[in-house]
Amino acid sequence: MQNYCKTIGALAAATALVAGNAQAEVEYELHTGYSSEYLFRGLNLGQDLVEVGFDAATEWNGLGFSAGAWYGSYDTALTSNINEYDVDELDLYGEVSKEFGCLTAAVGYIYYCNEDFISRNSSQKFIDDAQEAYFSVARDFGFAKASLTYFWDVENDNDGYSELALTRAFELNQCLTLNVNSNIGYLVEQGQATAWTTKVSLDWGFVEHAKLSPFVAYSMALSDDVDTAYYNSSDEIVAGSMLSVGF
């Protein structure tokens, strides 16, 4: 997310306003990075992804609010077509969460705005915009954090995509943290798994409030169903790095 709606929209502005009225602290983060592939839910959407994003988060009356924007540019090619295309994507997203004892529940919204899908020879839009609502529950088991998320496509059909994820952070020293994230996607309507993806990143806090995070990810294809987007999908290896600044 992806990656993961990925300009802050009206929800972000409203969140900051509410937090200000309640004298709550708002945390912000700017991030930019490069990935050898645009890996989205186990699918290779293109090559040479350059991305930038902004996130804001706060708490108010026991509720957690977060919102952000993500902009990415990458190269891709249509199926059975050797021509390359430049793609620009703007994602806007927001979330409200609440803790219930040992569980944290959240509901969120993602808007995927795909800018002109530009051919080397012409300008034409091939990818439609999309909207998703999602619902998730998470729990920290100590040895790892687990979450289960269901994504519902508002306009089209993503086959009820859901994702089970496990994350673990290992603090190596005051400046270095090793992060391991592994998740399995599942199409509820089709009744089949999609891909198993594991990502390893190393956070290097080289200065206060800033970190550089090189990473590598491997995705194993679990489906080749002709009726889904995972037809002809294959195993993928992705590498890149992310620079983040918090304030």
Secondary structure, DSSP 8 states (H G I E B T S, - for coil): ---------HHHHHHHHHHHHTT---EEEEEEEEEEEEEETTEEEEEEEEEEEEEEEEEETTEEEEEEEEEEEEEEE-TT---EEEEEEEEEEEEEEEEETTEEEEEEEEEEEE---EESS-B---S--EEEEEEEEEEE-SS-EEEEEEEEESSS---SEEEEEEEEEEE-SSSEEEEEEEEEEEETTTTEEEEEEEEEEEEEEEETTEEEEEEEEEEEE----TTSTTTT---EEEEEEEEEEE-
